[in-house]
Amino acid sequence: MIEKFEEYLEKRGYSKFTPSGLPSTTYDYKKRISKICEREEIKIEQLAKNISDYVSKYDKFGSESEFGNKSNKAYINALKRFEEFVKSIAS
């Protein structure tokens, strides 16, 4: 599922590599989603099934908002893109 998420991001215009050839947004978001799964001790399928709960948990006023805001809000942004992805495959 994580590879499909990366493909989804690429189709939406997110970069796979920077102009200098380093990994970019798709790699970063994929890595951050994996980190959330590791932190929560869940599999990606469980994250997908309850994505709205995790977005709330890591977003403003959530119990893990401090973590969600790390790295210029990269974790919460990755979760929100993952939520969009999950909704897109559910329809």
Secondary structure, DSSP 8 states (H G I E B T S, - for coil): -HHHHHHHHHHTT--SB-TTS-B-HHHHHHHHHHHHHHHHT--HHHHHHTHHHHHHHHSTTSTTHHHHTHHHHHHHHHHHHHHHHHHHHH-
